[in-house]
């Protein structure tokens, strides 16, 4: 579980953008968001968390949930910048994002 200080940092960062911070894994197909941070639970980034950063999950990058599998919603398809990835929701638990308003 993330520390209180980490969650407060995420909330403050998202608030500066006028939104709230949520886990990427909680978003549904069609959702758009801006990456706030990749947060580790153990103080040191795991190999998976480092790989997520390498794939483009960096602060300020826009993402979009393109599709999700049925049943179970896993894996789901995410566009990060111009890259499209299929990831399991448990793989992106450490990615916090600030949701963007839906397109009209």
Buried (B, 14 or more C-beta within 10 A) or exposed (E): EBEEEBBEBBBEBBEEEEBBBBBBBEBEEEBBBBBBBBBBEEEEBEEBBEEBBEBBBBEEBEBBBBBBEEEEBBBBBBBBEEEEBEBEBEBBBBBBBBBBEEEE
